[in-house]
Amino acid sequence: MTKYISGKVVSCSSDKTVSVLVKRIYKHPIYGSVIKRSKKFMIHDPQNVCKVGDFIKAKSCAPISKRKSWCLVEDKS
């Protein structure tokens, strides 16, 4: 099953790799308060097209390295 994530590029210092911050908002199951969470993912960018500040969409793929198992689908900006 392929999963998709979308987020903002926060770093592109490595070759063919970008770091993306994915934010999510959900309600607490008991108290109903709104909770904000964020997580950084390493995304494989084979053509080095992403820049810091871009919004991108990525999909899960086979592991490329220890921390990188997501591939770039499209650059939204």
RODO-718922 format. One record per atom (N, C-alpha, C): residue number from 0; residue in one letter; x, y, z. Coordinates in nm, 3 decimals, decimal comma. Layout:
BEGIN
> num;residu;east;north;up
> NUM;A;X;Y;Z
...
# end
This chain:
BEGIN
> num;residu;east;north;up
> 0;M;0,084;-0,118;0,000
> 0;M;0,000;0,000;0,000
> 0;M;0,089;0,125;0,000
> 1;T;0,066;0,214;-0,094
> 1;T;0,145;0,335;-0,105
> 1;T;0,084;0,445;-0,018
> 2;K;0,167;0,508;0,064
> 2;K;0,124;0,620;0,146
> 2;K;0,178;0,748;0,087
> 3;Y;0,104;0,858;0,105
> 3;Y;0,145;0,988;0,055
> 3;Y;0,153;1,087;0,170
> 4;I;0,251;1,176;0,164
> 4;I;0,264;1,285;0,260
> 4;I;0,291;1,414;0,183
> 5;S;0,255;1,525;0,243
> 5;S;0,288;1,654;0,183
> 5;S;0,337;1,746;0,294
> 6;G;0,434;1,829;0,260
> 6;G;0,493;1,918;0,359
> 6;G;0,583;2,021;0,296
> 7;K;0,655;2,093;0,382
> 7;K;0,741;2,204;0,340
> 7;K;0,887;2,163;0,351
> 8;V;0,965;2,196;0,249
> 8;V;1,108;2,165;0,247
> 8;V;1,179;2,260;0,344
> 9;V;1,252;2,203;0,440
> 9;V;1,324;2,285;0,538
> 9;V;1,475;2,278;0,518
> 10;S;1,525;2,179;0,444
> 10;S;1,668;2,168;0,419
> 10;S;1,691;2,089;0,292
> 11;C;1,790;2,132;0,214
> 11;C;1,829;2,059;0,093
> 11;C;1,982;2,061;0,080
> 12;S;2,050;2,036;0,191
> 12;S;2,196;2,045;0,192
> 12;S;2,265;1,923;0,133
> 13;S;2,200;1,807;0,135
> 13;S;2,260;1,685;0,081
> 13;S;2,225;1,667;-0,066
> 14;D;2,307;1,592;-0,138
> 14;D;2,281;1,565;-0,278
> 14;D;2,167;1,463;-0,291
> 15;K;2,067;1,495;-0,372
> 15;K;1,951;1,409;-0,400
> 15;K;1,867;1,378;-0,277
> 16;T;1,875;1,462;-0,175
> 16;T;1,797;1,442;-0,053
> 16;T;1,747;1,576;-0,002
> 17;V;1,619;1,582;0,036
> 17;V;1,564;1,701;0,100
> 17;V;1,498;1,658;0,230
> 18;S;1,496;1,750;0,326
> 18;S;1,430;1,727;0,453
> 18;S;1,299;1,803;0,452
> 19;V;1,189;1,733;0,482
> 19;V;1,055;1,791;0,471
> 19;V;0,987;1,786;0,607
> 20;L;0,926;1,898;0,647
> 20;L;0,852;1,907;0,771
> 20;L;0,704;1,884;0,741
> 21;V;0,645;1,781;0,802
> 21;V;0,505;1,748;0,782
> 21;V;0,430;1,779;0,911
> 22;K;0,330;1,867;0,902
> 22;K;0,251;1,904;1,019
> 22;K;0,116;1,835;1,012
> 23;R;0,065;1,794;1,129
> 23;R;-0,068;1,735;1,134
> 23;R;-0,140;1,787;1,258
> 24;I;-0,271;1,799;1,247
> 24;I;-0,354;1,849;1,355
> 24;I;-0,464;1,746;1,380
> 25;Y;-0,485;1,711;1,506
> 25;Y;-0,592;1,617;1,539
> 25;Y;-0,650;1,652;1,675
> 26;K;-0,768;1,599;1,703
> 26;K;-0,833;1,622;1,831
> 26;K;-0,798;1,510;1,928
> 27;H;-0,781;1,546;2,054
> 27;H;-0,756;1,446;2,157
> 27;H;-0,881;1,359;2,171
> 28;P;-0,865;1,226;2,176
> 28;P;-0,983;1,138;2,175
> 28;P;-1,075;1,152;2,296
> 29;I;-1,021;1,194;2,411
> 29;I;-1,104;1,206;2,531
> 29;I;-1,140;1,351;2,561
> 30;Y;-1,039;1,439;2,561
> 30;Y;-1,062;1,577;2,604
> 30;Y;-1,108;1,669;2,492
> 31;G;-1,087;1,631;2,367
> 31;G;-1,135;1,711;2,255
> 31;G;-1,050;1,831;2,222
> 32;S;-0,938;1,850;2,289
> 32;S;-0,852;1,964;2,258
> 32;S;-0,776;1,938;2,128
> 33;V;-0,741;2,045;2,060
> 33;V;-0,669;2,034;1,933
> 33;V;-0,520;2,019;1,963
> 34;I;-0,458;1,919;1,901
> 34;I;-0,316;1,891;1,923
> 34;I;-0,243;1,906;1,791
> 35;K;-0,131;1,979;1,792
> 35;K;-0,048;1,999;1,673
> 35;K;0,079;1,916;1,688
> 36;R;0,112;1,842;1,586
> 36;R;0,234;1,761;1,585
> 36;R;0,305;1,783;1,452
> 37;S;0,437;1,771;1,453
> 37;S;0,514;1,782;1,330
> 37;S;0,626;1,678;1,332
> 38;K;0,667;1,637;1,213
> 38;K;0,773;1,537;1,200
> 38;K;0,851;1,567;1,074
> 39;K;0,983;1,542;1,078
> 39;K;1,067;1,563;0,961
> 39;K;1,094;1,430;0,892
> 40;F;1,083;1,430;0,760
> 40;F;1,110;1,312;0,679
> 40;F;1,221;1,344;0,580
> 41;M;1,302;1,243;0,547
> 41;M;1,402;1,256;0,443
> 41;M;1,341;1,204;0,313
> 42;I;1,344;1,286;0,208
> 42;I;1,281;1,254;0,081
> 42;I;1,388;1,242;-0,027
> 43;H;1,376;1,140;-0,112
> 43;H;1,469;1,121;-0,225
> 43;H;1,427;1,213;-0,339
> 44;D;1,517;1,301;-0,382
> 44;D;1,493;1,397;-0,490
> 44;D;1,600;1,375;-0,597
> 45;P;1,577;1,283;-0,693
> 45;P;1,683;1,245;-0,788
> 45;P;1,733;1,357;-0,878
> 46;Q;1,647;1,454;-0,914
> 46;Q;1,690;1,562;-1,004
> 46;Q;1,732;1,689;-0,930
> 47;N;1,728;1,690;-0,797
> 47;N;1,761;1,808;-0,717
> 47;N;1,680;1,931;-0,759
> 48;V;1,548;1,916;-0,770
> 48;V;1,463;2,026;-0,815
> 48;V;1,405;2,107;-0,698
> 49;C;1,404;2,053;-0,578
> 49;C;1,342;2,120;-0,464
> 49;C;1,434;2,225;-0,404
> 50;K;1,371;2,332;-0,354
> 50;K;1,443;2,438;-0,285
> 50;K;1,378;2,457;-0,148
> 51;V;1,448;2,522;-0,057
> 51;V;1,394;2,548;0,076
> 51;V;1,270;2,637;0,063
> 52;G;1,163;2,599;0,129
> 52;G;1,038;2,675;0,125
> 52;G;0,934;2,617;0,030
> 53;D;0,973;2,524;-0,057
> 53;D;0,878;2,461;-0,149
> 53;D;0,785;2,367;-0,074
> 54;F;0,662;2,354;-0,124
> 54;F;0,569;2,254;-0,074
> 54;F;0,570;2,138;-0,171
> 55;I;0,588;2,016;-0,119
> 55;I;0,601;1,899;-0,205
> 55;I;0,506;1,788;-0,161
> 56;K;0,489;1,691;-0,251
> 56;K;0,414;1,570;-0,221
> 56;K;0,508;1,453;-0,244
> 57;A;0,508;1,356;-0,151
> 57;A;0,597;1,240;-0,161
> 57;A;0,519;1,112;-0,136
> 58;K;0,573;1,002;-0,186
> 58;K;0,510;0,871;-0,163
> 58;K;0,612;0,776;-0,103
> 59;S;0,562;0,675;-0,034
> 59;S;0,651;0,576;0,026
> 59;S;0,711;0,489;-0,083
> 60;C;0,833;0,444;-0,061
> 60;C;0,902;0,358;-0,158
> 60;C;0,993;0,263;-0,081
> 61;A;1,064;0,180;-0,152
> 61;A;1,158;0,089;-0,088
> 61;A;1,269;0,170;-0,021
> 62;P;1,323;0,123;0,090
> 62;P;1,428;0,199;0,160
> 62;P;1,548;0,227;0,070
> 63;I;1,589;0,355;0,068
> 63;I;1,704;0,397;-0,012
> 63;I;1,828;0,406;0,077
> 64;S;1,808;0,445;0,202
> 64;S;1,916;0,447;0,300
> 64;S;1,855;0,422;0,438
> 65;K;1,932;0,445;0,543
> 65;K;1,884;0,416;0,678
> 65;K;1,760;0,498;0,714
> 66;R;1,759;0,627;0,678
> 66;R;1,647;0,715;0,715
> 66;R;1,560;0,757;0,598
> 67;K;1,594;0,715;0,478
> 67;K;1,524;0,765;0,359
> 67;K;1,444;0,654;0,292
> 68;S;1,309;0,664;0,302
> 68;S;1,222;0,566;0,236
> 68;S;1,101;0,634;0,174
> 69;W;1,118;0,760;0,131
> 69;W;1,014;0,837;0,064
> 69;W;1,072;0,894;-0,065
> 70;C;0,990;0,897;-0,172
> 70;C;1,033;0,950;-0,301
> 70;C;0,946;1,068;-0,341
> 71;L;1,006;1,165;-0,407
> 71;L;0,936;1,284;-0,451
> 71;L;0,836;1,251;-0,561
> 72;V;0,713;1,303;-0,549
> 72;V;0,610;1,283;-0,651
> 72;V;0,594;1,411;-0,732
> 73;E;0,569;1,524;-0,663
> 73;E;0,552;1,651;-0,733
> 73;E;0,593;1,768;-0,645
> 74;D;0,633;1,875;-0,711
> 74;D;0,667;2,000;-0,644
> 74;D;0,549;2,092;-0,663
> 75;K;0,480;2,128;-0,554
> 75;K;0,355;2,205;-0,564
> 75;K;0,377;2,354;-0,582
> 76;S;0,501;2,403;-0,559
> 76;S;0,521;2,547;-0,572
> 76;S;0,609;2,582;-0,690
# end
